[in-house]
């Protein structure tokens, strides 16, 4: 994806309204910024999330509200907090057997190795805020996580992966901990079980989320989502929000670059300067990657910008991507 930038006198790249709108127009629902922007509208967010969850689970989930980019703080300041793309609440009338549904979109293949333990951490923190003190563990809500990905999380070429806890030594024994994790790879082979109508609908919905593509006669679910996506992309406030995020990240990157320069010029010998430059460049590049991802930029675009700005070889850039924490 390419984009034109203007540069202000203080060398901070700025993105114009038209450039930002063009960038948003190229997004699909797999982009966290777009999904987050839709979910901020209570009614439209509920409709889109319900379309996805109902299609995947093949049932009518009575959703009353969705929470965009729900933040759950760590148990202490030294521990990580988590940000879930969408947290779903059922209508109170249907809370007999409570279930928490979390919907996420994942577009960074660099996160593949982290998926299992990251999912474990997300679920544990979710549990920690949903079981009141002194309550029975049987009151802990069931947890269903649906993650839609642009890459194959387990490299088997399939669209559908489901993860549950099992008694490995006795697989016939059920282990009911109430946790269910579903991963849907947008370009995988349709390995779903069930009716052909169900299998085709899920494949069509997932493909639309990842690629934005529609059939000539799309499923009504896709038609409904696409209208909301189009309306959201056209909103002035969404474009302004993207511009604000872009501007904030560019200022952070400028400050990092300034810090690099100041640190390097303080060194008095060529050898020390060489080592410091290497370390500071690493710090700057890692910050560049992390803030680019926070803006939901693609790794491919971030990589191109790094190569142009820092003049690094592919091997060094690969090393920095592997060390980035976001």
N, C-alpha and C positions, 0 to 999 in steps of 0.2 A: 504494500500500500504506500503510495507516495503522497506528499502534501507540500504545498508551498508555504513558506514562512516569510514574514517580514521581520526586520530587526530594528529595535529601538536604539537610540544613541548610546544607551548603557549596555548594549550587547545582549539584552535579554530577548530571545525570540518571542514573538507574539503571534497568536493565531487570530485571523479575522473571523467575523461572524459567518461569512460565506464559506470559508475554509472549514470552520467547525461544523457547519451544517452539512457540508459535503462528506466529512468524516463520519458523522452520525448516520447519514444516509447509507453508507457502506456497511454499517453494523448489522449483525443478526442477533437473535436472542441469546446466542452463546456468549455474547459480550456482557460482562457483569454490569457495565455502566447502563446499557440499554434496559436490561431486566430490572435493575434497581430503579431506573427512572419510571418504568411502567408501574412497578409495585408501590411507588410513592402515591399514586392515585388509587385510593381505596377500592373503588368500584372496578376500574380497569385491571388493577393488580389482582383482585380476587377472581375476575373472569379468566385471565390468562393462566394463572396458577391452577385454577380448577380444571381448565381445559387440559393442562399437562398431566396433573396428578390423576384425574379421572381416567384419562386415556391409558396411562401406564398401568394403573392398578385395576382397570376394567371394572370400575364401580363408581357409584355416586357418593362423593365425599362432601358432607354438608359443611362447607367452609363459610365462616362468617367474616373473617379478616385475615389479611396476610401482613407480615412485618418485613419491610425491606431492610436488608443489611443489618439484621438483628445483631447487637453487640452483647456478648456475655463476658463479663470480666473474669480474670483469673481469680483463684482462691486467695492469692496474695499478690502484691505488686511484683514479685520476682517471677511469677509464672505468666505464661502467655494467656491472652484473652483470645476470643474467636469471633469471626464475623461470618455469619451464615447469609447466603444470598436471600433466601426467603424462609421465614418460619410461619407455619400455618396453624391457625386455631380453628377448631370445630365450633359449631354452634352449641351453646350450652345445653340445649335440649337433647343433644346427641353425645353427651359426655359420659355415658354409662361406663363404657370401656374406653378410657381416654387413650388417644394416640397422638404423639407429636410427629408432624411431618416436616421434614426439612428438604427444600429443593435447592440444588446448587448447579451452576454451570461452570465448566472447567475447560479452559482453552490454552493451558500452558503445559506442554508435554514435559517440561523440566520438573514438574511436580509429581510425575508418575510414581517415583520411588517412595514419596512421602504419603501417598494416598491412604494405605492401610493404617499407619500410626496416626496420621492426622485425623482420620475418621474416628479412630478410637478416642482421641483427645476431645474432639468435638462432642461426641456422644456422652463422654464422662462429665464434661462441664455442663452440658444440657441437663443431665440427670441431677447434678448437684443443686440446680436452682429449681427443680420440679418435685422435690421430695421434702415436705415440711419436716421440721424437727420432731422427733418422736413418732412419726408416721410409720406405718408398716411398709416393709419393702414391697409388699404386694400392691401397694397403692402407687408404685412408680409407674408412670405412663409407658406404654409401648412406644417404640421409636422406629420410624421408617425414614430412611434417608434415600433420596433419589438424586443421583448425580448424572448430568448429561455432559458428555465429553466430545471434543473434536478429535481426540486421539484414542487409540486402543489402550485401556488401562492395564490389560493383562496379556496383550500380544497374542491372542488366540484367533483374531479375525472375526469374532462374533459381535453382534450388536448388544446382546443382553447378558449381563452377569449379575447373579444374585449371591449375596454372602450372608450366611447365618452361622451361629455357633452350633457345633456338633460334638457328640461324645465320640471321639475318634476311635477309641478301642471298642466301642459298641455302637456302630452307626444306626442300628435299628431303634435305639433309645432316643426319645425326643428330649431336647434340652431347651426348655422354653424360657429364655431370658428376655423375650419381648423385643429383640433387636433384629431389624431387617435392613440390609443395605442393597440398593439396586444401582448398577452402573450401566449406562446406555451409551454405546459408542456410535456416533452418527453415521459412520461409513462402514460399519460391520455387517456381516451376514446375518440375516434375520433368523435367529434360532429360538424365537419365542414359541411357547406351546399355547394351544387354544385355537379358537376359530380363525378362519382365514381373514374375516372382517377385523377382528381384534389385532391380529398380527400386522396386517397392512396399515391399520390406523396408527398403531404405535410407531411403525417404521416411518410413515409419512410425517407424523408430528416431530419425531426426533430429527429427521432429515431437514425439516423446515427450520428448526431451532438452530441447527449447526450451519446450514448453508443458505437459508432464506429462500430456497427453491420451492416452487409449488407445482403440482400437477395441473394439467389442462382443466380437469374438473376436480378441484381439491375437496378433501373431506371438510364438512362444515366446521369442524374444530379448527382446522388450519385457516379457513376463511375468517373465522371470528378473531383468531389471534393476529392475523395479518392486518386486519383493519385497525386494531388497537396499536400494533407496532407502527404502522404508517402514521396514524394520528399523533403518536408520541414523538416520532422523529420530526414532525413538522412543528412542534411546540417551540415557541421562542424561548421559554424559560428553560427548556432542556438544553438548547444550544448555549444559552448563557451559562448554565451550570457547567457544561463541558469546557467552555472558555475559561471560567474561573479555576477549574481544576488544572487545566493546562497551564495557565498563568502561574499558579502556585507552584507547580512542579518545576517550571522553567526557572523561577526565582531560586528554588532550592538548588537546582543544578548549577546556577550561576554562583551561588554562595560556596558550593563545593569546589568549583573551579578556582574561585578566589582564594579559598583556603589552601588549595594545592600550590598555587603560586607563592603565597606567603611562606609556607613551610619550606619550599624548595630554596627560596632566595635567602633564607636564614643560614643555610649550611655553608661552611667555609672551605671545604675541600671537595675536589671532584669526585672522589670515591664515596664519601658520605652523601653527597648530593645525589649520586647515582642510586644509592640504596634507598634514600628517602623518597626520591622520585618514584621508584618502583612501588614502595609501600603506599604512598599517597595516591598514586595512580590507581592502584588496586582499590583503595577506599573510595575514590571518586567513581570508578567504574561500577563497583558494587552498589553505590548509592544511585547511580544512573539507572541500573537495571531495576532496582527495587522500586524506585519512584515511577519509572516507566510502566512497570507492572501494576502499580497502584492506580495508574491512570487507565488501566486495561488495554495498554498498547500490546501489540504482538511481539513475541521474542524475535521474530524475523526483522521487524522494523527497528527494534532496540539494537539488535546486532549491527545493522547497517549504519545506524547513527554512531555507535561506538567506534566502528572501524574508521568512519570518516573523521570523527573528532579526536580520537586518541592514537590513530595510526598503529593499531595492534594487529598481530597475526591471528588467524583463526584458532590456533591451538591455545593461545593465551586467553582469548575471549571465551572459549569453551570452558577453560578452568574457572574463570570468574563466574560464568553462569552456574556452574556446579556448586559454587560456594554461596551464591545469593540466597538469602533467607526467606524471600517472599515469592 
